[in-house]
Amino acid sequence: MPWFSAVVMFAVIWVMTFLVLLPVGIRTQGEEGQVEPGTHAGAPVNFQFVRLAKRVSLIAIVLWGILFSVATWGGFTLADVDFFHRLTPPSN
């Protein structure tokens, strides 16, 4: 796998993991009963980006390592999941 593909794969995994973990553990102003004037009740009370970024990075590194190993090893290919034989070339 070229280095640029590996970097792009890591970036995509990181962003997807970030979006999945973004709402986890967030307490809103509405839940706390302390809605600041001019803000939405669904706004977070204490958003800790650095803590979230550390968690996301750790999970993304593990997921990237697994996917990179599978892509580099080559033991698992698209043909392994082609259950209906639609991706194989026609035989003559």
Steps between C-alpha positions, in 0.01 A plus 500: 500500500647839406569737788246757378224238495591399855480862617164554328366176646608613849337843451172346387500256793582784743217723375246216500602400853481863611147536365392176668647594840398868491169458683629239748514628857384855422279675755280770349393827655140379494591188698692705755224762526747784438406640159704813424300778333550500124608136477315183410397262777683222315837678522759310703579618852867403511634386164855363531643481149850391602365206700276397210785536249723274711232230517426527130870485411555189710203319347588619148859374534377154600242486219752634247755240607252220446386628159856580391610149595217343302567722198876438508479128577261436213360185654150645494387628162181616335464156343459353850174690549369455144226255595303541178806483267423835339855632521680215328573533130286285273657172392529427127 
